[in-house]
Amino acid sequence: MPASIIPGVGLGRGGRQPDLMSVPVGPVTSGDPSASQRRPLDRRMHVAGGPFTPVWSRTEQCINLREARRLPIAIVAIACLLPAATLLIAAVGRQLQPAVFEPAATFQSVSDWFTRLSIAGLVLLLLPLPAVGTALGASLVAGVLRSDPALRSDLAGLAAALARIIRRPAFVLGVFAVAFGLVYFAMLAAWLSTR
């Protein structure tokens, strides 16, 4: 019987089942290595000689913990901006076509809901709440940029790549032409389908 069914994983009890809770440290010649030769698996399984699930380094674990702590702040910031964004989208959307057609009718009903609010409620939803959301988002972005040098270098690389793309105006104008053409023909097809 081979020393392991899956390369890098020792056999379990009785030599029949793979033991995925630990991996052998030293070379295994036959059977199950002794407990002194084994170490905890560390959240990874070796399948066909390579890691199945990557093991996170201490730095990656700290980054993920910081991200988990910052996520509620980001959600609150988005929630604060949601009423203003909803009103803005509804105001633009209801102007696109007559209100008897969808989605303009839905946008009109959303706009009507906002007009039925009291002045104090409308002011609360449209002035201090978006200001709080913007301030939370700005402080979150500034904190992340200050504490994460890897993200700063990634953003610098992205800025360099965007600068190289912008220096090719024919390509940029071509992309805008394709995007405009796709939107135009989609709107034309929608307009023709209603006729």
Backbone as JSON Lines, residues from 0, in Angstrom:
{"i":0,"aa":"M","n":[0.85,-1.18,0.0],"ca":[0.0,0.0,0.0],"c":[0.89,1.24,0.0]}
{"i":1,"aa":"P","n":[0.57,2.26,-0.83],"ca":[1.43,3.44,-0.88],"c":[1.38,4.21,0.44]}
{"i":2,"aa":"A","n":[2.42,5.03,0.64],"ca":[2.52,5.79,1.89],"c":[1.43,6.83,2.0]}
{"i":3,"aa":"S","n":[0.98,7.37,0.9],"ca":[-0.11,8.34,0.95],"c":[-0.91,8.27,-0.32]}
{"i":4,"aa":"I","n":[-2.21,8.5,-0.19],"ca":[-3.09,8.51,-1.35],"c":[-2.94,9.81,-2.1]}
{"i":5,"aa":"I","n":[-2.9,10.9,-1.37],"ca":[-2.71,12.23,-1.95],"c":[-1.27,12.63,-1.66]}
{"i":6,"aa":"P","n":[-0.5,13.04,-2.67],"ca":[0.89,13.39,-2.4],"c":[1.0,14.46,-1.32]}
{"i":7,"aa":"G","n":[1.86,14.19,-0.34],"ca":[2.08,15.16,0.72],"c":[1.18,14.99,1.92]}
{"i":8,"aa":"V","n":[0.23,14.03,1.87],"ca":[-0.7,13.82,2.97],"c":[-0.52,12.41,3.49]}
{"i":9,"aa":"G","n":[-0.31,12.25,4.78],"ca":[-0.12,10.93,5.36],"c":[-1.43,10.18,5.49]}
{"i":10,"aa":"L","n":[-1.32,8.87,5.74],"ca":[-2.51,8.05,5.91],"c":[-3.06,8.2,7.31]}
{"i":11,"aa":"G","n":[-4.35,8.0,7.44],"ca":[-5.01,8.16,8.73],"c":[-5.01,6.87,9.52]}
{"i":12,"aa":"R","n":[-6.03,6.67,10.32],"ca":[-6.12,5.52,11.21],"c":[-6.17,4.23,10.38]}
{"i":13,"aa":"G","n":[-5.36,3.3,10.78],"ca":[-5.38,1.99,10.14],"c":[-4.82,2.01,8.72]}
{"i":14,"aa":"G","n":[-4.29,3.11,8.28],"ca":[-3.72,3.17,6.95],"c":[-4.73,3.2,5.83]}
{"i":15,"aa":"R","n":[-6.02,3.46,6.15],"ca":[-7.05,3.41,5.12],"c":[-7.53,4.77,4.66]}
{"i":16,"aa":"Q","n":[-7.64,5.76,5.52],"ca":[-8.2,7.05,5.16],"c":[-7.1,8.11,5.12]}
{"i":17,"aa":"P","n":[-7.2,9.04,4.18],"ca":[-6.24,10.14,4.22],"c":[-6.53,11.04,5.42]}
{"i":18,"aa":"D","n":[-5.49,11.42,6.11],"ca":[-5.61,12.3,7.27],"c":[-5.34,13.73,6.82]}
{"i":19,"aa":"L","n":[-6.38,14.52,6.63],"ca":[-6.23,15.86,6.1],"c":[-6.03,16.9,7.19]}
{"i":20,"aa":"M","n":[-5.87,16.46,8.43],"ca":[-5.67,17.43,9.5],"c":[-4.2,17.74,9.74]}
{"i":21,"aa":"S","n":[-3.29,16.95,9.17],"ca":[-1.87,17.24,9.33],"c":[-1.11,16.7,8.14]}
{"i":22,"aa":"V","n":[0.04,17.25,7.9],"ca":[0.88,16.8,6.79],"c":[2.21,16.34,7.36]}
{"i":23,"aa":"P","n":[2.86,15.38,6.7],"ca":[4.15,14.93,7.21],"c":[5.21,16.0,7.02]}
{"i":24,"aa":"V","n":[6.13,16.09,7.98],"ca":[7.2,17.07,7.91],"c":[8.38,16.49,7.14]}
{"i":25,"aa":"G","n":[8.79,15.3,7.47],"ca":[9.94,14.68,6.82],"c":[9.5,13.68,5.77]}
{"i":26,"aa":"P","n":[10.45,12.99,5.16],"ca":[10.1,12.0,4.14],"c":[9.37,10.81,4.77]}
{"i":27,"aa":"V","n":[8.37,10.29,4.09],"ca":[7.59,9.17,4.57],"c":[7.92,7.98,3.68]}
{"i":28,"aa":"T","n":[8.36,6.9,4.3],"ca":[8.73,5.73,3.5],"c":[7.57,4.77,3.41]}
{"i":29,"aa":"S","n":[6.92,4.48,4.5],"ca":[5.76,3.61,4.46],"c":[4.93,3.84,5.7]}
{"i":30,"aa":"G","n":[3.64,3.61,5.59],"ca":[2.74,3.74,6.73],"c":[2.56,5.16,7.2]}
{"i":31,"aa":"D","n":[2.04,5.29,8.38],"ca":[1.74,6.6,8.97],"c":[2.95,7.08,9.75]}
{"i":32,"aa":"P","n":[3.41,8.3,9.5],"ca":[4.55,8.8,10.27],"c":[4.15,8.99,11.73]}
{"i":33,"aa":"S","n":[5.13,8.97,12.58],"ca":[4.85,9.14,14.01],"c":[4.4,10.57,14.27]}
{"i":34,"aa":"A","n":[3.86,10.78,15.43],"ca":[3.35,12.11,15.77],"c":[4.45,13.14,15.82]}
{"i":35,"aa":"S","n":[5.68,12.73,16.07],"ca":[6.78,13.69,16.12],"c":[7.12,14.23,14.73]}
{"i":36,"aa":"Q","n":[6.74,13.5,13.68],"ca":[7.04,13.94,12.32],"c":[5.92,14.76,11.71]}
{"i":37,"aa":"R","n":[4.85,15.01,12.44],"ca":[3.68,15.66,11.85],"c":[3.5,17.05,12.44]}
{"i":38,"aa":"R","n":[2.91,17.94,11.66],"ca":[2.57,19.27,12.15],"c":[1.16,19.59,11.69]}
{"i":39,"aa":"P","n":[0.47,20.56,12.32],"ca":[-0.9,20.9,11.9],"c":[-0.94,21.37,10.45]}
{"i":40,"aa":"L","n":[-2.05,21.12,9.8],"ca":[-2.19,21.39,8.37],"c":[-2.22,22.87,8.05]}
{"i":41,"aa":"D","n":[-2.64,23.72,8.96],"ca":[-2.6,25.17,8.73],"c":[-3.54,25.6,7.61]}
{"i":42,"aa":"R","n":[-4.76,25.09,7.6],"ca":[-5.8,25.48,6.64],"c":[-5.41,25.23,5.19]}
{"i":43,"aa":"R","n":[-4.64,24.19,4.89],"ca":[-4.37,23.88,3.49],"c":[-4.32,22.38,3.31]}
{"i":44,"aa":"M","n":[-4.69,21.93,2.14],"ca":[-4.58,20.53,1.78],"c":[-3.63,20.46,0.6]}
{"i":45,"aa":"H","n":[-2.75,19.51,0.62],"ca":[-1.85,19.32,-0.51],"c":[-2.51,18.35,-1.47]}
{"i":46,"aa":"V","n":[-2.89,18.83,-2.62],"ca":[-3.5,18.0,-3.64],"c":[-2.58,18.01,-4.83]}
{"i":47,"aa":"A","n":[-2.17,16.86,-5.26],"ca":[-1.27,16.69,-6.4],"c":[0.0,17.52,-6.22]}
{"i":48,"aa":"G","n":[0.5,17.58,-5.01],"ca":[1.77,18.23,-4.76],"c":[1.7,19.73,-4.53]}
{"i":49,"aa":"G","n":[0.55,20.39,-4.73],"ca":[0.45,21.84,-4.56],"c":[-0.59,22.19,-3.53]}
{"i":50,"aa":"P","n":[-0.57,23.4,-3.04],"ca":[-1.58,23.78,-2.03],"c":[-2.95,23.95,-2.67]}
{"i":51,"aa":"F","n":[-3.94,23.37,-2.04],"ca":[-5.31,23.5,-2.52],"c":[-5.9,24.83,-2.09]}
{"i":52,"aa":"T","n":[-5.73,25.18,-0.83],"ca":[-6.17,26.46,-0.29],"c":[-4.93,27.18,0.21]}
{"i":53,"aa":"P","n":[-4.7,28.41,-0.23],"ca":[-3.47,29.08,0.18],"c":[-3.45,29.36,1.67]}
{"i":54,"aa":"V","n":[-2.27,29.27,2.24],"ca":[-2.09,29.62,3.65],"c":[-1.82,31.11,3.71]}
{"i":55,"aa":"W","n":[-2.57,31.82,4.53],"ca":[-2.4,33.26,4.64],"c":[-1.23,33.57,5.56]}
{"i":56,"aa":"S","n":[-0.42,34.49,5.15],"ca":[0.67,34.92,6.0],"c":[0.1,35.79,7.12]}
{"i":57,"aa":"R","n":[0.94,36.11,8.1],"ca":[0.52,36.94,9.21],"c":[0.1,38.33,8.72]}
{"i":58,"aa":"T","n":[0.83,38.87,7.72],"ca":[0.48,40.17,7.16],"c":[-0.89,40.13,6.49]}
{"i":59,"aa":"E","n":[-1.14,39.06,5.71],"ca":[-2.44,38.95,5.05],"c":[-3.57,38.8,6.06]}
{"i":60,"aa":"Q","n":[-3.31,38.08,7.15],"ca":[-4.33,37.94,8.19],"c":[-4.63,39.28,8.84]}
{"i":61,"aa":"C","n":[-3.6,40.1,9.07],"ca":[-3.81,41.44,9.66],"c":[-4.58,42.33,8.7]}
{"i":62,"aa":"I","n":[-4.25,42.26,7.4],"ca":[-4.97,43.06,6.41],"c":[-6.43,42.65,6.37]}
{"i":63,"aa":"N","n":[-6.71,41.34,6.39],"ca":[-8.09,40.87,6.35],"c":[-8.85,41.28,7.62]}
{"i":64,"aa":"L","n":[-8.17,41.27,8.76],"ca":[-8.82,41.69,10.0],"c":[-9.14,43.18,9.95]}
{"i":65,"aa":"R","n":[-8.19,43.99,9.43],"ca":[-8.46,45.42,9.3],"c":[-9.6,45.68,8.33]}
{"i":66,"aa":"E","n":[-9.63,44.93,7.22],"ca":[-10.72,45.09,6.25],"c":[-12.05,44.72,6.89]}
{"i":67,"aa":"A","n":[-12.06,43.68,7.69],"ca":[-13.3,43.27,8.36],"c":[-13.77,44.34,9.33]}
{"i":68,"aa":"R","n":[-12.84,45.05,9.96],"ca":[-13.23,46.12,10.88],"c":[-13.71,47.36,10.13]}
{"i":69,"aa":"R","n":[-13.18,47.58,8.93],"ca":[-13.55,48.77,8.16],"c":[-14.82,48.57,7.35]}
{"i":70,"aa":"L","n":[-15.2,47.33,7.1],"ca":[-16.37,47.07,6.26],"c":[-17.66,47.68,6.8]}
{"i":71,"aa":"P","n":[-17.97,47.59,8.09],"ca":[-19.2,48.24,8.58],"c":[-19.2,49.75,8.36]}
{"i":72,"aa":"I","n":[-18.03,50.39,8.47],"ca":[-17.96,51.83,8.22],"c":[-18.3,52.13,6.76]}
{"i":73,"aa":"A","n":[-17.76,51.31,5.85],"ca":[-18.05,51.51,4.43],"c":[-19.52,51.28,4.13]}
{"i":74,"aa":"I","n":[-20.13,50.3,4.77],"ca":[-21.56,50.02,4.55],"c":[-22.4,51.18,5.07]}
{"i":75,"aa":"V","n":[-22.04,51.75,6.22],"ca":[-22.78,52.9,6.76],"c":[-22.63,54.1,5.83]}
{"i":76,"aa":"A","n":[-21.43,54.3,5.26],"ca":[-21.22,55.41,4.34],"c":[-22.1,55.27,3.11]}
{"i":77,"aa":"I","n":[-22.17,54.08,2.55],"ca":[-23.03,53.85,1.38],"c":[-24.5,54.02,1.76]}
{"i":78,"aa":"A","n":[-24.89,53.53,2.93],"ca":[-26.28,53.68,3.37],"c":[-26.65,55.15,3.54]}
{"i":79,"aa":"C","n":[-25.72,55.96,4.0],"ca":[-25.99,57.4,4.16],"c":[-26.18,58.08,2.81]}
{"i":80,"aa":"L","n":[-25.49,57.59,1.78],"ca":[-25.6,58.21,0.46],"c":[-26.76,57.65,-0.37]}
{"i":81,"aa":"L","n":[-27.34,56.55,0.06],"ca":[-28.37,55.88,-0.73],"c":[-29.61,56.72,-1.0]}
{"i":82,"aa":"P","n":[-30.19,57.45,-0.03],"ca":[-31.38,58.24,-0.34],"c":[-31.12,59.32,-1.39]}
{"i":83,"aa":"A","n":[-30.0,60.02,-1.29],"ca":[-29.7,61.06,-2.28],"c":[-29.46,60.45,-3.65]}
{"i":84,"aa":"A","n":[-28.77,59.3,-3.69],"ca":[-28.53,58.64,-4.97],"c":[-29.84,58.15,-5.59]}
{"i":85,"aa":"T","n":[-30.74,57.65,-4.75],"ca":[-32.05,57.19,-5.25],"c":[-32.83,58.35,-5.85]}
{"i":86,"aa":"L","n":[-32.85,59.49,-5.17],"ca":[-33.57,60.65,-5.7],"c":[-32.94,61.14,-7.0]}
{"i":87,"aa":"L","n":[-31.62,61.17,-7.06],"ca":[-30.94,61.64,-8.26],"c":[-31.23,60.71,-9.44]}
{"i":88,"aa":"I","n":[-31.15,59.41,-9.21],"ca":[-31.43,58.45,-10.3],"c":[-32.88,58.55,-10.73]}
{"i":89,"aa":"A","n":[-33.8,58.71,-9.77],"ca":[-35.21,58.84,-10.12],"c":[-35.48,60.12,-10.89]}
{"i":90,"aa":"A","n":[-34.82,61.21,-10.51],"ca":[-35.04,62.48,-11.22],"c":[-34.53,62.41,-12.66]}
{"i":91,"aa":"V","n":[-33.41,61.77,-12.87],"ca":[-32.88,61.63,-14.23],"c":[-33.71,60.61,-15.01]}
{"i":92,"aa":"G","n":[-34.06,59.5,-14.36],"ca":[-34.78,58.43,-15.05],"c":[-36.17,58.81,-15.5]}
{"i":93,"aa":"R","n":[-36.85,59.64,-14.75],"ca":[-38.22,60.01,-15.16],"c":[-38.23,60.98,-16.33]}
{"i":94,"aa":"Q","n":[-37.09,61.6,-16.63],"ca":[-37.01,62.53,-17.76],"c":[-36.69,61.81,-19.08]}
{"i":95,"aa":"L","n":[-36.35,60.53,-19.02],"ca":[-35.91,59.82,-20.22],"c":[-37.06,59.5,-21.17]}
{"i":96,"aa":"Q","n":[-38.24,59.3,-20.64],"ca":[-39.39,58.98,-21.48],"c":[-40.66,59.39,-20.76]}
{"i":97,"aa":"P","n":[-41.82,59.34,-21.41],"ca":[-43.07,59.71,-20.73],"c":[-43.34,58.8,-19.53]}
{"i":98,"aa":"A","n":[-43.98,59.37,-18.53],"ca":[-44.2,58.67,-17.27],"c":[-45.19,57.52,-17.37]}
{"i":99,"aa":"V","n":[-45.86,57.36,-18.51],"ca":[-46.79,56.24,-18.64],"c":[-46.05,54.95,-18.97]}
{"i":100,"aa":"F","n":[-44.79,55.03,-19.39],"ca":[-43.99,53.85,-19.72],"c":[-43.05,53.52,-18.57]}
{"i":101,"aa":"E","n":[-42.74,52.22,-18.46],"ca":[-41.72,51.8,-17.48],"c":[-40.36,51.98,-18.11]}
{"i":102,"aa":"P","n":[-39.33,52.28,-17.4],"ca":[-39.19,52.46,-15.96],"c":[-39.48,53.88,-15.5]}
{"i":103,"aa":"A","n":[-39.89,54.76,-16.41],"ca":[-40.15,56.15,-16.02],"c":[-41.29,56.24,-15.01]}
{"i":104,"aa":"A","n":[-42.27,55.33,-15.1],"ca":[-43.38,55.36,-14.15],"c":[-42.89,55.03,-12.73]}
{"i":105,"aa":"T","n":[-41.97,54.08,-12.62],"ca":[-41.4,53.75,-11.32],"c":[-40.58,54.91,-10.79]}
{"i":106,"aa":"F","n":[-39.78,55.52,-11.66],"ca":[-39.0,56.68,-11.24],"c":[-39.91,57.82,-10.79]}
{"i":107,"aa":"Q","n":[-41.04,57.99,-11.46],"ca":[-41.99,59.03,-11.07],"c":[-42.58,58.74,-9.7]}
{"i":108,"aa":"S","n":[-42.9,57.47,-9.42],"ca":[-43.45,57.15,-8.1],"c":[-42.41,57.35,-6.99]}
{"i":109,"aa":"V","n":[-41.14,57.08,-7.29],"ca":[-40.09,57.34,-6.3],"c":[-39.97,58.84,-6.05]}
{"i":110,"aa":"S","n":[-40.0,59.63,-7.11],"ca":[-39.94,61.09,-6.97],"c":[-41.15,61.61,-6.2]}
{"i":111,"aa":"D","n":[-42.33,61.05,-6.45],"ca":[-43.53,61.44,-5.72],"c":[-43.4,61.12,-4.22]}
{"i":112,"aa":"W","n":[-42.78,60.0,-3.89],"ca":[-42.58,59.65,-2.49],"c":[-41.7,60.7,-1.81]}
{"i":113,"aa":"F","n":[-40.65,61.13,-2.48],"ca":[-39.79,62.16,-1.9],"c":[-40.54,63.48,-1.73]}
{"i":114,"aa":"T","n":[-41.44,63.82,-2.66],"ca":[-42.17,65.09,-2.53],"c":[-43.19,65.04,-1.4]}
{"i":115,"aa":"R","n":[-43.63,63.84,-0.98],"ca":[-44.57,63.74,0.12],"c":[-43.91,63.83,1.48]}
{"i":116,"aa":"L","n":[-42.58,63.82,1.53],"ca":[-41.88,63.94,2.81],"c":[-42.0,65.37,3.34]}
{"i":117,"aa":"S","n":[-41.88,65.5,4.65],"ca":[-41.87,66.84,5.23],"c":[-40.56,67.53,4.85]}
{"i":118,"aa":"I","n":[-40.54,68.84,5.03],"ca":[-39.33,69.61,4.72],"c":[-38.17,69.13,5.59]}
{"i":119,"aa":"A","n":[-38.43,68.89,6.88],"ca":[-37.36,68.45,7.78],"c":[-36.82,67.08,7.36]}
{"i":120,"aa":"G","n":[-37.71,66.16,6.99],"ca":[-37.28,64.83,6.54],"c":[-36.49,64.9,5.25]}
{"i":121,"aa":"L","n":[-36.95,65.74,4.33],"ca":[-36.25,65.9,3.06],"c":[-34.88,66.52,3.27]}
{"i":122,"aa":"V","n":[-34.79,67.52,4.12],"ca":[-33.5,68.15,4.41],"c":[-32.56,67.15,5.07]}
{"i":123,"aa":"L","n":[-33.08,66.34,6.0],"ca":[-32.25,65.34,6.68],"c":[-31.72,64.31,5.68]}
{"i":124,"aa":"L","n":[-32.59,63.84,4.78],"ca":[-32.16,62.82,3.82],"c":[-31.21,63.35,2.76]}
{"i":125,"aa":"L","n":[-31.32,64.64,2.44],"ca":[-30.57,65.14,1.29],"c":[-29.39,66.05,1.64]}
{"i":126,"aa":"L","n":[-29.24,66.46,2.9],"ca":[-28.09,67.31,3.24],"c":[-27.14,66.67,4.26]}
{"i":127,"aa":"P","n":[-27.54,66.5,5.53],"ca":[-26.56,65.97,6.49],"c":[-26.21,64.51,6.28]}
{"i":128,"aa":"L","n":[-27.18,63.7,5.85],"ca":[-26.9,62.28,5.67],"c":[-25.87,62.04,4.57]}
{"i":129,"aa":"P","n":[-26.0,62.65,3.38],"ca":[-24.92,62.49,2.38],"c":[-23.6,63.1,2.83]}
{"i":130,"aa":"A","n":[-23.65,64.18,3.61],"ca":[-22.4,64.77,4.11],"c":[-21.69,63.8,5.06]}
{"i":131,"aa":"V","n":[-22.45,63.14,5.92],"ca":[-21.86,62.15,6.83],"c":[-21.29,60.98,6.03]}
{"i":132,"aa":"G","n":[-22.02,60.51,5.02],"ca":[-21.53,59.41,4.19],"c":[-20.26,59.77,3.45]}
{"i":133,"aa":"T","n":[-20.21,60.99,2.92],"ca":[-19.01,61.44,2.22],"c":[-17.83,61.56,3.18]}
{"i":134,"aa":"A","n":[-18.06,62.11,4.37],"ca":[-16.98,62.24,5.35],"c":[-16.49,60.87,5.81]}
{"i":135,"aa":"L","n":[-17.4,59.93,6.05],"ca":[-16.99,58.58,6.44],"c":[-16.16,57.92,5.34]}
{"i":136,"aa":"G","n":[-16.63,58.05,4.1],"ca":[-15.89,57.45,2.99],"c":[-14.52,58.07,2.82]}
{"i":137,"aa":"A","n":[-14.43,59.39,2.94],"ca":[-13.13,60.06,2.79],"c":[-12.17,59.66,3.91]}
{"i":138,"aa":"S","n":[-12.66,59.57,5.14],"ca":[-11.78,59.17,6.24],"c":[-11.35,57.72,6.09]}
{"i":139,"aa":"L","n":[-12.24,56.88,5.6],"ca":[-11.91,55.48,5.37],"c":[-10.83,55.33,4.31]}
{"i":140,"aa":"V","n":[-11.0,56.04,3.19],"ca":[-10.01,55.97,2.11],"c":[-8.67,56.51,2.58]}
{"i":141,"aa":"A","n":[-8.68,57.63,3.31],"ca":[-7.42,58.21,3.8],"c":[-6.73,57.27,4.78]}
{"i":142,"aa":"G","n":[-7.49,56.64,5.66],"ca":[-6.9,55.7,6.62],"c":[-6.3,54.48,5.95]}
{"i":143,"aa":"V","n":[-7.0,53.95,4.96],"ca":[-6.49,52.78,4.24],"c":[-5.22,53.15,3.48]}
{"i":144,"aa":"L","n":[-5.23,54.28,2.8],"ca":[-4.04,54.69,2.05],"c":[-2.86,54.96,2.97]}
{"i":145,"aa":"R","n":[-3.12,55.49,4.15],"ca":[-2.04,55.8,5.08],"c":[-1.43,54.52,5.66]}
{"i":146,"aa":"S","n":[-2.25,53.49,5.9],"ca":[-1.76,52.3,6.6],"c":[-1.37,51.14,5.69]}
{"i":147,"aa":"D","n":[-1.62,51.22,4.39],"ca":[-1.37,50.07,3.51],"c":[-0.41,50.45,2.38]}
{"i":148,"aa":"P","n":[0.89,50.2,2.55],"ca":[1.84,50.55,1.5],"c":[1.66,49.72,0.23]}
{"i":149,"aa":"A","n":[1.18,48.49,0.35],"ca":[0.96,47.67,-0.84],"c":[-0.15,48.27,-1.71]}
{"i":150,"aa":"L","n":[-1.19,48.77,-1.07],"ca":[-2.27,49.41,-1.83],"c":[-1.77,50.69,-2.5]}
{"i":151,"aa":"R","n":[-0.93,51.45,-1.79],"ca":[-0.37,52.66,-2.4],"c":[0.45,52.32,-3.64]}
{"i":152,"aa":"S","n":[1.25,51.26,-3.57],"ca":[2.05,50.89,-4.74],"c":[1.16,50.36,-5.86]}
{"i":153,"aa":"D","n":[0.07,49.64,-5.51],"ca":[-0.87,49.19,-6.54],"c":[-1.54,50.37,-7.23]}
{"i":154,"aa":"L","n":[-1.94,51.38,-6.44],"ca":[-2.56,52.56,-7.04],"c":[-1.57,53.34,-7.9]}
{"i":155,"aa":"A","n":[-0.3,53.38,-7.48],"ca":[0.71,54.04,-8.3],"c":[0.89,53.31,-9.62]}
{"i":156,"aa":"G","n":[0.88,51.98,-9.58],"ca":[0.96,51.19,-10.81],"c":[-0.24,51.4,-11.71]}
{"i":157,"aa":"L","n":[-1.43,51.48,-11.1],"ca":[-2.64,51.74,-11.87],"c":[-2.6,53.12,-12.5]}
{"i":158,"aa":"A","n":[-2.15,54.11,-11.74],"ca":[-2.04,55.47,-12.28],"c":[-1.05,55.51,-13.44]}
{"i":159,"aa":"A","n":[0.07,54.77,-13.32],"ca":[1.04,54.74,-14.4],"c":[0.46,54.07,-15.64]}
{"i":160,"aa":"A","n":[-0.32,53.0,-15.44],"ca":[-0.95,52.32,-16.58],"c":[-1.99,53.22,-17.24]}
{"i":161,"aa":"L","n":[-2.79,53.93,-16.43],"ca":[-3.78,54.85,-17.0],"c":[-3.11,56.0,-17.73]}
{"i":162,"aa":"A","n":[-1.97,56.47,-17.21],"ca":[-1.25,57.54,-17.9],"c":[-0.73,57.07,-19.25]}
{"i":163,"aa":"R","n":[-0.28,55.8,-19.31],"ca":[0.17,55.27,-20.6],"c":[-0.99,55.15,-21.58]}
{"i":164,"aa":"I","n":[-2.17,54.78,-21.08],"ca":[-3.34,54.63,-21.96],"c":[-3.8,56.0,-22.45]}
{"i":165,"aa":"I","n":[-3.81,57.0,-21.57],"ca":[-4.28,58.34,-21.95],"c":[-3.36,58.97,-22.99]}
{"i":166,"aa":"R","n":[-2.11,58.58,-22.98],"ca":[-1.18,59.14,-23.98],"c":[-1.39,58.56,-25.37]}
{"i":167,"aa":"R","n":[-2.37,57.7,-25.5],"ca":[-2.74,57.15,-26.81],"c":[-4.15,57.65,-27.15]}
{"i":168,"aa":"P","n":[-4.28,58.88,-27.61],"ca":[-5.62,59.47,-27.8],"c":[-6.45,58.73,-28.84]}
{"i":169,"aa":"A","n":[-5.83,58.15,-29.85],"ca":[-6.61,57.42,-30.86],"c":[-7.31,56.22,-30.22]}
{"i":170,"aa":"F","n":[-6.6,55.52,-29.32],"ca":[-7.2,54.38,-28.64],"c":[-8.35,54.84,-27.74]}
{"i":171,"aa":"V","n":[-8.12,55.9,-26.97],"ca":[-9.16,56.4,-26.05],"c":[-10.39,56.84,-26.83]}
{"i":172,"aa":"L","n":[-10.2,57.58,-27.92],"ca":[-11.35,58.01,-28.72],"c":[-12.05,56.82,-29.35]}
{"i":173,"aa":"G","n":[-11.28,55.81,-29.76],"ca":[-11.89,54.6,-30.31],"c":[-12.76,53.88,-29.29]}
{"i":174,"aa":"V","n":[-12.28,53.82,-28.03],"ca":[-13.08,53.19,-26.97],"c":[-14.36,53.96,-26.73]}
{"i":175,"aa":"F","n":[-14.27,55.31,-26.7],"ca":[-15.48,56.12,-26.53],"c":[-16.42,55.94,-27.71]}
{"i":176,"aa":"A","n":[-15.88,55.83,-28.92],"ca":[-16.73,55.62,-30.1],"c":[-17.47,54.29,-30.02]}
{"i":177,"aa":"V","n":[-16.77,53.24,-29.61],"ca":[-17.41,51.92,-29.49],"c":[-18.48,51.96,-28.39]}
{"i":178,"aa":"A","n":[-18.16,52.57,-27.25],"ca":[-19.13,52.64,-26.15],"c":[-20.37,53.44,-26.56]}
{"i":179,"aa":"F","n":[-20.15,54.6,-27.22],"ca":[-21.28,55.4,-27.66],"c":[-22.1,54.64,-28.69]}
{"i":180,"aa":"G","n":[-21.43,53.97,-29.62],"ca":[-22.15,53.21,-30.64],"c":[-23.0,52.1,-30.04]}
{"i":181,"aa":"L","n":[-22.45,51.4,-29.05],"ca":[-23.22,50.32,-28.42],"c":[-24.44,50.87,-27.68]}
{"i":182,"aa":"V","n":[-24.27,51.97,-26.95],"ca":[-25.4,52.58,-26.25],"c":[-26.43,53.1,-27.25]}
{"i":183,"aa":"Y","n":[-25.96,53.75,-28.32],"ca":[-26.85,54.3,-29.32],"c":[-27.7,53.21,-29.97]}
{"i":184,"aa":"F","n":[-27.04,52.12,-30.4],"ca":[-27.79,51.07,-31.08],"c":[-28.69,50.3,-30.12]}
{"i":185,"aa":"A","n":[-28.32,50.2,-28.84],"ca":[-29.21,49.58,-27.87],"c":[-30.45,50.45,-27.66]}
{"i":186,"aa":"M","n":[-30.27,51.78,-27.58],"ca":[-31.41,52.67,-27.44],"c":[-32.27,52.67,-28.7]}
{"i":187,"aa":"L","n":[-31.63,52.62,-29.87],"ca":[-32.37,52.58,-31.12],"c":[-33.19,51.3,-31.22]}
{"i":188,"aa":"A","n":[-32.6,50.18,-30.82],"ca":[-33.35,48.92,-30.85],"c":[-34.52,48.94,-29.88]}
{"i":189,"aa":"A","n":[-34.32,49.54,-28.71],"ca":[-35.42,49.65,-27.75],"c":[-36.51,50.54,-28.28]}
{"i":190,"aa":"W","n":[-36.14,51.63,-28.95],"ca":[-37.13,52.55,-29.5],"c":[-37.9,51.89,-30.64]}
{"i":191,"aa":"L","n":[-37.2,51.14,-31.49],"ca":[-37.86,50.47,-32.6],"c":[-38.76,49.33,-32.13]}
{"i":192,"aa":"S","n":[-38.42,48.71,-31.02],"ca":[-39.26,47.61,-30.53],"c":[-40.58,48.12,-29.96]}
{"i":193,"aa":"T","n":[-40.65,49.4,-29.57],"ca":[-41.91,49.96,-29.06],"c":[-42.79,50.44,-30.18]}
{"i":194,"aa":"R","n":[-42.3,50.55,-31.39],"ca":[-43.09,51.01,-32.54],"c":[-43.9,49.91,-33.15]}
